[in-house]
Amino acid sequence: MIYLVAFLGFLLAVYGPSIAAKWRSYRHKKRLSALIPGDEGLPIIGNALELGTDSESMPRSFLEMAAALRQSAPDAQLLKFWVLHECGFVPMTGEMLQYIIDSNEEINKGEDYDILAPWLGRGLMLAGGDQWRARRKLLNPSFNFGMLLEYTETMNTHSRVLVDVLDAHTNKEFDIYPFMKRCTLDIICDVAMAKDLDSLHNPDQPYVKAISRVMALCIEANMKPYLWSAIGKKLCGWQKEHDENVKIAHAFTEQVIAERMESIAKGEEVKQKDFLDLLITENSRGNLTMEEVHAETETFMFGGHDTTSATLGWALWCLANHPEIQERVHDELKSVFGDDADRDCTKADFDKLVYLDRCIKETLRLFPSVPFMLRHLENDLKMGPYVVPRGSKLAIAPHIVHRNERIYPNPLVYDPDRFLP
């Protein structure tokens, strides 16, 4: 008996402070969240059954919850939800979004993004706090519009390849998204690393298949509770498949970085400085380790092609479903390019394609390329009449705001003229 008492005493001494801290945090979140309108769901599990179980059903679930909340509490500006002991909040208006966007302190993303760390490392996407600020300042020169215009020729080249590949599917029904994804991947590979991946002609290229599979696995792991533990991942074979594909992706990136460093060491000239050159330069100055160079390269490759391909795919889908709008886009293109439709697109052309620009903006309104951006609050955050408790999750969900009928009348109608000057 004395050994049992001693063992229990040991457990309390080791885990007691942590359990007590979690309980205090839970009570604090429960007290402040009770002051915010909304349904907290069932005892213990909260709103877990309402949130959906995959990347398609979850955004729809949040839209339905937001609509129901506006019905019961017309002035509500924050959607709250509970899953077990965790609570989260979703801003429903631009005013609410502004509080988190303007915050210089609440920039930590929390553990939900950790699933990406073995693949992307602690690059700009996963960094937080001072590390994020320093890295953002360092990399800002690569993200201005003027810099992007330098790659217009590269974009024209790969766009021509895309058109040639799509020609083989004329008058057939097919899924255009994989082609958009491979085209943007080819562009970002060329822009970031001066590497001709040519995945449009080689869809089974190992790197292409690996990053596509890793992305799918990471989404699956966050959605399915049985994959939330390390044991669950191993038992289901998830971990093995994930690690194999991450290894392939890393091997490709490491080879490209090594080839570029060897080229620089030999004094070989490059026709155009790219993102990888910037990273290697900062490494030579002592501002980035090689591990950080690798992480930023992986992050840039992922962020640079995935979001753009999603927008392109949805834009084409919207135009296909609205032939009268598609006709206006065609007329505008004809007015700009005339009979020389095969020539390269220039900055001057971009400035004239005002209706196409509105179509893309309306596509992004209906189908944001990033459905959720999470923040883990380190402190209580005052948001208008509410105080959102520290320790909770704040989900920036653009589609919740973009489909709010009080902000955009008839929100489900595709209307590019919403963005008229």
C-alpha positions in Angstrom: 0.0 0.0 0.0 2.8 2.4 0.9 4.3 1.9 -2.6 1.0 2.7 -4.2 0.7 5.9 -2.2 4.3 6.8 -3.0 3.7 6.2 -6.7 0.5 8.3 -6.7 2.4 11.0 -4.9 5.1 10.9 -7.5 2.6 11.2 -10.3 0.9 14.2 -8.6 4.3 15.8 -8.1 5.3 15.4 -11.7 2.0 16.0 -13.5 0.0 17.9 -10.9 1.2 21.4 -11.8 0.6 20.8 -15.5 -3.0 19.4 -14.9 -3.7 22.4 -12.6 -2.5 24.8 -15.2 -4.7 23.2 -17.9 -7.7 23.3 -15.6 -7.1 27.0 -14.8 -6.8 27.7 -18.5 -10.0 25.8 -19.3 -12.0 27.6 -16.6 -10.7 31.0 -17.9 -11.7 30.2 -21.5 -15.0 28.9 -20.3 -15.8 32.0 -18.3 -14.9 34.5 -21.1 -16.4 32.5 -23.9 -19.7 32.3 -22.0 -20.0 36.1 -22.6 -19.8 35.7 -26.4 -23.1 34.7 -28.1 -23.2 31.3 -29.7 -23.8 27.6 -29.1 -21.2 25.7 -27.1 -22.4 22.3 -28.3 -22.7 19.1 -26.3 -21.1 18.4 -22.9 -17.5 17.3 -23.2 -17.3 17.0 -27.0 -18.6 20.5 -27.7 -19.3 21.2 -31.4 -17.1 18.3 -32.6 -20.0 16.6 -34.4 -20.9 19.7 -36.3 -17.5 20.6 -37.7 -17.1 18.0 -40.5 -14.5 15.4 -41.0 -12.6 16.4 -44.1 -11.4 19.4 -46.1 -14.7 19.7 -48.0 -17.2 19.3 -45.2 -15.4 21.5 -42.6 -15.7 24.9 -44.5 -19.3 24.1 -45.2 -20.0 23.3 -41.6 -18.6 26.6 -40.5 -20.7 28.5 -43.1 -23.8 26.7 -41.7 -22.9 27.5 -38.1 -22.3 31.1 -39.0 -25.7 31.4 -40.8 -27.4 29.8 -37.8 -25.7 32.2 -35.4 -26.8 35.2 -37.4 -30.3 33.9 -37.3 -30.3 33.6 -33.5 -28.1 36.6 -32.7 -28.3 39.1 -35.6 -25.5 41.3 -34.1 -23.1 38.5 -33.6 -19.6 39.1 -35.1 -17.7 36.2 -33.7 -18.5 32.5 -34.2 -17.3 30.3 -31.3 -16.9 26.6 -31.1 -15.6 24.0 -28.7 -13.9 20.7 -29.3 -13.2 18.8 -26.0 -11.3 21.3 -23.8 -10.3 23.6 -26.7 -12.3 26.6 -27.8 -12.0 28.6 -31.0 -13.4 31.7 -32.6 -14.0 32.8 -36.2 -14.4 36.5 -37.0 -17.5 37.0 -39.1 -16.9 40.6 -40.2 -14.1 42.7 -41.5 -14.1 44.8 -38.3 -13.4 41.7 -36.2 -10.7 40.5 -38.6 -8.9 43.8 -38.2 -8.2 43.2 -34.5 -6.2 40.1 -35.2 -4.6 41.4 -38.4 -3.4 44.6 -36.7 -2.0 42.7 -33.7 1.8 42.7 -33.6 1.8 40.2 -30.7 -0.7 37.5 -31.7 1.2 36.0 -34.6 1.9 32.5 -33.2 0.2 29.8 -35.2 0.0 27.1 -32.6 0.4 23.4 -32.8 -2.1 22.8 -35.6 0.6 23.7 -38.1 3.2 21.3 -36.5 2.1 18.5 -38.8 3.8 20.4 -41.7 7.1 20.9 -39.8 8.9 17.6 -40.8 8.3 18.6 -44.5 8.6 22.5 -44.5 10.8 23.0 -41.4 10.5 26.2 -39.5 10.3 28.5 -42.5 8.3 31.7 -42.8 5.0 29.8 -42.8 5.6 28.0 -39.5 7.8 30.5 -37.7 6.3 32.7 -34.9 7.2 35.6 -32.7 10.6 37.3 -33.2 11.8 34.6 -35.6 8.8 35.3 -37.9 9.5 39.1 -37.8 13.2 38.7 -38.6 12.6 36.2 -41.4 9.8 38.3 -42.9 12.1 41.4 -42.9 14.9 39.4 -44.6 12.6 37.9 -47.3 10.4 40.9 -48.0 12.4 41.9 -51.1 11.3 38.7 -52.9 7.6 39.5 -52.5 7.1 42.9 -54.1 5.1 43.3 -57.3 8.0 44.8 -59.2 10.1 41.7 -58.5 7.3 39.4 -59.8 7.1 41.3 -63.1 10.7 40.3 -63.8 9.4 36.7 -64.2 6.7 37.6 -66.8 8.8 35.8 -69.5 9.0 32.7 -67.4 5.2 32.7 -66.8 4.6 33.2 -70.5 6.8 30.3 -71.4 5.1 27.8 -69.1 1.6 29.1 -69.9 2.3 28.3 -73.6 3.2 24.7 -72.5 0.0 24.5 -70.6 -2.1 25.6 -73.6 -0.4 23.0 -75.8 -1.1 20.3 -73.2 -4.7 21.3 -72.8 -5.2 21.2 -76.6 -5.1 17.5 -76.5 -8.3 17.6 -74.3 -10.4 19.9 -76.5 -14.1 18.9 -76.6 -13.6 16.4 -73.8 -14.7 16.5 -70.1 -11.7 16.5 -67.8 -10.5 17.8 -64.4 -8.5 20.9 -65.1 -7.2 21.4 -61.6 -4.2 18.9 -61.8 -3.0 20.8 -64.9 -3.2 24.1 -63.1 -1.3 22.6 -60.2 1.5 21.3 -62.4 1.8 24.5 -64.4 2.1 26.7 -61.3 4.6 24.1 -59.8 6.7 24.4 -63.0 6.6 28.2 -62.8 7.6 28.4 -59.1 10.3 25.8 -59.7 11.7 27.9 -62.5 11.3 31.2 -60.6 12.6 30.0 -57.2 15.3 27.6 -58.3 15.8 28.0 -62.1 14.9 24.4 -62.3 13.0 23.1 -65.3 10.7 20.5 -63.7 8.4 20.1 -66.7 5.7 18.4 -64.7 3.1 19.3 -67.3 4.8 16.7 -69.5 5.9 14.5 -66.6 3.1 14.2 -64.1 4.6 11.1 -62.6 7.9 12.9 -61.8 8.8 11.7 -58.2 8.9 15.2 -56.6 5.5 16.1 -58.1 3.9 12.9 -56.7 5.7 13.2 -53.4 4.6 16.8 -52.5 1.1 16.1 -53.6 0.8 13.1 -51.4 2.4 14.8 -48.4 -0.1 17.6 -48.6 -3.0 15.1 -48.7 -1.6 13.2 -45.8 -1.1 16.3 -43.6 -4.7 17.4 -44.2 -5.9 13.9 -43.4 -3.9 13.8 -40.1 -5.5 17.0 -38.9 -9.0 15.9 -39.8 -9.1 12.4 -38.4 -8.9 12.0 -34.6 -7.3 8.5 -34.8 -4.3 10.1 -36.5 -3.8 12.8 -33.8 -1.4 10.5 -31.8 2.0 9.2 -32.8 0.8 5.6 -32.1 -2.3 6.1 -34.4 -0.1 7.4 -37.2 2.2 4.4 -37.0 -0.5 1.7 -36.7 -2.3 3.0 -39.7 0.8 3.2 -41.9 0.4 7.0 -42.2 3.8 7.7 -40.7 5.7 5.4 -43.0 4.0 6.8 -46.1 4.5 10.3 -44.9 8.2 9.9 -44.1 8.9 8.2 -47.5 7.4 11.1 -49.4 9.0 13.8 -47.3 12.3 12.1 -48.0 11.8 12.2 -51.8 10.8 15.9 -51.6 13.8 16.8 -49.4 16.2 14.9 -51.7 15.0 16.9 -54.7 15.4 20.2 -52.9 18.7 19.4 -51.4 20.1 18.4 -54.9 18.9 21.7 -56.4 20.5 23.7 -53.5 23.8 21.7 -53.8 23.9 22.2 -57.6 23.3 26.0 -57.2 26.0 26.3 -54.5 28.5 24.4 -56.7 27.6 26.7 -59.6 28.2 29.8 -57.5 31.5 28.4 -56.2 32.7 28.0 -59.8 31.7 31.6 -60.6 29.2 30.6 -63.2 26.8 33.4 -64.3 23.1 33.1 -64.0 20.7 34.9 -66.4 18.5 36.0 -63.6 18.8 36.1 -59.8 16.1 34.0 -58.2 14.8 33.2 -54.7 17.4 30.6 -54.1 20.2 33.0 -54.9 18.8 35.4 -52.2 18.7 32.6 -49.6 22.3 31.4 -50.4 23.5 35.0 -50.2 21.9 35.4 -46.8 23.6 32.1 -45.8 27.0 33.4 -46.8 26.4 36.5 -44.7 25.6 34.4 -41.7 21.9 35.4 -41.6 20.5 32.0 -42.4 21.7 28.5 -41.7 21.6 25.8 -44.4 18.7 24.2 -42.5 16.9 27.5 -42.8 17.7 27.9 -46.5 16.2 24.4 -47.0 13.1 25.3 -45.0 12.4 28.5 -46.8 12.9 26.8 -50.2 10.4 24.1 -49.3 8.0 26.7 -48.0 8.2 28.9 -51.0 7.7 25.9 -53.3 4.6 24.9 -51.4 3.0 28.3 -50.8 3.9 29.5 -54.3 2.1 26.9 -56.3 -0.7 25.5 -54.2 -2.6 28.7 -53.6 -2.2 30.0 -57.1 -3.3 26.8 -58.7 -6.4 26.7 -56.5 -7.4 30.2 -57.6 -6.8 29.4 -61.3 -8.9 26.2 -61.1 -11.8 28.0 -59.4 -11.6 31.0 -61.8 -11.9 28.7 -64.8 -14.8 26.8 -63.1 -16.6 30.1 -62.4 -16.2 31.2 -66.0 -17.3 27.9 -67.4 -20.5 28.2 -65.3 -21.2 31.7 -66.4 -20.8 31.8 -70.2 -22.0 35.4 -70.4 -19.2 36.5 -68.1 -16.7 34.3 -70.0 -17.8 36.1 -73.2 -17.0 39.5 -71.7 -13.6 38.2 -70.7 -13.0 36.9 -74.2 -14.1 40.3 -75.6 -11.7 42.1 -73.3 -8.8 39.8 -74.3 -9.5 40.4 -78.0 -9.6 44.2 -77.5 -6.1 44.0 -75.8 -4.4 41.4 -78.0 -6.3 41.9 -81.3 -5.4 39.3 -83.9 -2.0 38.6 -82.2 -3.4 36.3 -79.5 -0.2 34.2 -79.4 2.1 37.0 -78.4 3.6 37.3 -74.9 1.6 39.0 -72.2 3.2 42.2 -70.8 2.8 44.5 -67.8 1.0 47.0 -70.1 -1.5 44.2 -70.9 -2.1 43.5 -67.2 -3.1 47.1 -66.6 -5.7 46.9 -69.4 -7.3 43.6 -68.3 -9.6 45.2 -65.8 -12.6 43.0 -66.2 -10.4 39.8 -65.9 -9.0 41.3 -62.7 -12.5 41.7 -61.3 -13.3 38.1 -62.2 -10.2 36.9 -60.3 -11.2 39.0 -57.3 -14.7 37.6 -57.3 -13.3 34.1 -57.6 -11.1 34.8 -54.5 -14.2 36.1 -52.7 -16.2 33.0 -53.2 -13.3 30.5 -53.1 -10.4 31.8 -51.0 -7.2 30.0 -51.8 -6.5 29.5 -48.1 -9.7 28.6 -46.3 -8.3 28.9 -42.7 -5.4 30.7 -41.1 -5.0 29.9 -37.4 -3.6 31.9 -34.5 -3.0 30.6 -31.0 -3.7 33.5 -28.6 -1.0 34.1 -26.1 -3.0 36.8 -24.3 -6.6 37.8 -23.8 -7.5 39.8 -26.9 -10.1 42.7 -26.9 -12.1 42.5 -30.1 -14.8 45.2 -30.0 -17.3 44.3 -27.3 -15.7 40.9 -26.7 -12.7 39.6 -24.9 -11.3 36.4 -26.6 -9.5 34.4 -23.9 -5.8 33.5 -24.1 -5.1 29.9 -25.0 -7.9 29.8 -27.5 -7.6 29.4 -31.3 -8.6 32.2 -33.6 -9.4 31.0 -37.1 -9.2 33.6 -39.9 -11.7 32.1 -42.4 -12.1 34.5 -45.4 -15.1 32.6 -46.8 -17.1 33.3 -43.6 -16.7 37.0 -44.2 -17.0 36.8 -48.0 -20.3 34.9 -47.9 -21.9 37.1 -45.3 -25.0 38.6 -46.9 -24.8 41.7 -44.8 -21.5 42.5 -46.4 -22.0 41.1 -49.9 -25.7 41.0 -51.0 -26.6 37.7 -52.7 -23.2 36.3 -51.6 -23.5 33.1 -53.6 -23.9 34.9 -56.9 -20.8 35.2 -59.0 -20.7 39.0 -59.9 -17.3 40.4 -60.9 -18.8 43.9 -61.0 -18.9 43.9 -57.2 -15.3 45.1 -57.6 -16.0 48.1 -59.9 -14.0 51.1 -58.8 
